[in-house]
Amino acid sequence: MNNLMNTSCLNCKYYMIHDAKTGFCRVEVLTSGNRQTEKPKVSSENRCEKWADCGQTYYIRLGWIKNMNKE
């Protein structure tokens, strides 16, 4: 395993991006099965023990943020 991997929310599969700096953690919604559960707002730099690698989605998110910063 690569110990240098960034384990922030931005590259977690449970993170749903809202804007360039913040998003929502979907882990509670996915684990409870209740879609009415409110998603907690988090910073893209946060870290927690529920982190799971999102793979290619990380690069898609980075592109979206770069595009938003240009506007």
C-alpha positions in Angstrom: 0.0 0.0 0.0 1.3 3.5 -0.8 1.7 5.3 2.5 2.0 8.6 0.6 -1.6 8.5 -0.6 -3.6 11.6 0.4 -6.5 10.4 2.6 -8.5 13.6 2.6 -12.2 13.8 1.9 -11.5 15.0 -1.6 -10.4 11.6 -2.7 -12.9 9.6 -0.6 -15.7 7.7 -2.3 -18.2 8.9 0.3 -17.5 12.6 -0.4 -20.0 14.5 -2.6 -18.6 17.8 -3.8 -20.6 21.0 -3.3 -18.1 23.8 -4.2 -14.4 24.2 -4.4 -13.8 24.0 -0.6 -16.7 22.0 0.8 -18.9 19.0 0.2 -21.0 16.5 2.0 -20.1 13.1 3.6 -22.5 10.4 2.3 -21.3 7.6 4.6 -24.1 8.0 7.1 -26.7 7.9 4.4 -25.2 4.9 2.7 -24.7 2.9 5.9 -28.2 3.6 7.3 -30.1 3.1 4.1 -32.2 6.1 5.0 -32.1 8.7 2.2 -33.8 11.3 4.5 -30.7 11.3 6.7 -29.0 14.7 6.5 -25.5 14.6 5.0 -22.9 16.4 7.2 -21.1 19.3 5.5 -17.3 18.8 5.5 -14.2 20.5 4.2 -12.4 18.8 1.3 -9.3 18.6 3.5 -11.0 16.7 6.4 -10.0 13.2 7.3 -11.8 10.4 9.1 -11.6 6.7 9.8 -14.3 5.9 7.2 -12.2 7.0 4.2 -12.3 4.8 1.1 -10.4 5.5 -2.1 -12.5 6.9 -4.9 -10.0 6.1 -7.6 -10.5 8.0 -10.9 -13.2 10.2 -9.4 -10.5 12.2 -7.6 -9.1 13.5 -10.9 -12.6 14.4 -12.1 -13.2 16.4 -8.9 -9.8 18.2 -9.3 -10.8 19.2 -12.9 -14.2 20.4 -11.7 -12.5 22.5 -9.0 -9.9 24.0 -11.4 -12.8 24.9 -13.8 -14.7 26.6 -11.0 -11.7 28.6 -9.9 -11.3 30.0 -13.4 -14.8 31.5 -13.4 
